[in-house]
Amino acid sequence: MAEMNPTQIFQIMRAWQKFTENHPKFPKFIRAVAAEGVREGTVMELTITTPEGKEYCTNLKVQQEDLELLAQLRAMMP
């Protein structure tokens, strides 16, 4: 994976701040899930609904490698 330069990291942090301002419930949801602890074998599901009502849905079962990625992402967040 390519390393990010400080400018890219700053841009992502600003974008995350704006995202959380626009969607204040999302970070609270993430904190609640993190407090419970996502473990190997946890199933995550995501449903996307377009403005026209079309739905896309998928799920995944968390593996050890996924937990490592989540830990790296968490370390990047303020």
C-alpha positions as CSV (number, residue, x, y, z in Angstrom):
1,M,0.0,0.0,0.0
2,A,1.3,3.4,-0.9
3,E,2.1,5.8,1.9
4,M,0.0,8.9,2.3
5,N,1.8,12.2,2.4
6,P,0.8,14.8,5.2
7,T,-1.3,16.8,2.8
8,Q,-3.4,13.8,1.9
9,I,-3.9,12.9,5.6
10,F,-4.9,16.5,6.3
11,Q,-7.4,16.5,3.5
12,I,-8.9,13.2,4.7
13,M,-9.2,14.6,8.2
14,R,-10.9,17.7,7.0
15,A,-13.3,15.6,4.9
16,W,-14.0,13.4,7.9
17,Q,-14.8,16.5,10.0
18,K,-17.2,17.8,7.4
19,F,-18.8,14.3,7.0
20,T,-19.3,14.1,10.8
21,E,-20.8,17.6,10.8
22,N,-23.3,16.5,8.1
23,H,-24.0,13.1,9.7
24,P,-23.6,13.4,13.5
25,K,-25.3,10.1,14.3
26,F,-22.7,8.1,12.3
27,P,-19.7,8.7,14.6
28,K,-21.9,7.9,17.6
29,F,-22.9,4.6,15.9
30,I,-19.2,3.8,15.2
31,R,-18.2,4.5,18.8
32,A,-21.0,2.3,20.1
33,V,-20.0,-0.6,17.9
34,A,-16.3,-0.1,18.8
35,A,-17.2,-0.1,22.5
36,E,-18.9,-3.5,22.1
37,G,-15.9,-4.7,20.2
38,V,-15.9,-6.1,16.6
39,R,-14.5,-9.5,16.8
40,E,-13.5,-12.1,14.2
41,G,-16.8,-13.8,13.0
42,T,-18.8,-10.6,13.4
43,V,-21.1,-10.1,10.4
44,M,-21.4,-6.6,9.0
45,E,-24.2,-5.7,6.6
46,L,-24.5,-2.6,4.4
47,T,-27.6,-1.5,2.5
48,I,-27.5,1.4,0.0
49,T,-30.8,2.8,-1.2
50,T,-30.8,5.2,-4.2
51,P,-33.1,8.2,-4.3
52,E,-35.2,6.1,-6.8
53,G,-35.6,3.4,-4.2
54,K,-33.2,0.8,-5.7
55,E,-31.4,-1.2,-3.0
56,Y,-28.0,-2.7,-3.0
57,C,-27.1,-4.9,0.0
58,T,-24.0,-6.9,1.0
59,N,-22.5,-8.4,4.0
60,L,-19.2,-9.8,5.2
61,K,-17.9,-11.9,8.0
62,V,-15.0,-10.2,9.7
63,Q,-11.6,-11.9,9.5
64,Q,-8.5,-11.3,11.5
65,E,-7.0,-9.3,8.6
66,D,-10.0,-7.1,8.6
67,L,-9.5,-6.3,12.3
68,E,-5.9,-5.3,11.5
69,L,-7.1,-2.9,8.8
70,L,-9.7,-1.4,11.2
71,A,-7.0,-0.9,13.8
72,Q,-4.9,1.0,11.3
73,L,-7.8,3.2,10.3
74,R,-8.7,3.9,13.9
75,A,-5.2,5.0,14.5
76,M,-5.5,7.6,11.7
77,M,-8.6,9.1,13.1
78,P,-8.5,12.1,15.5
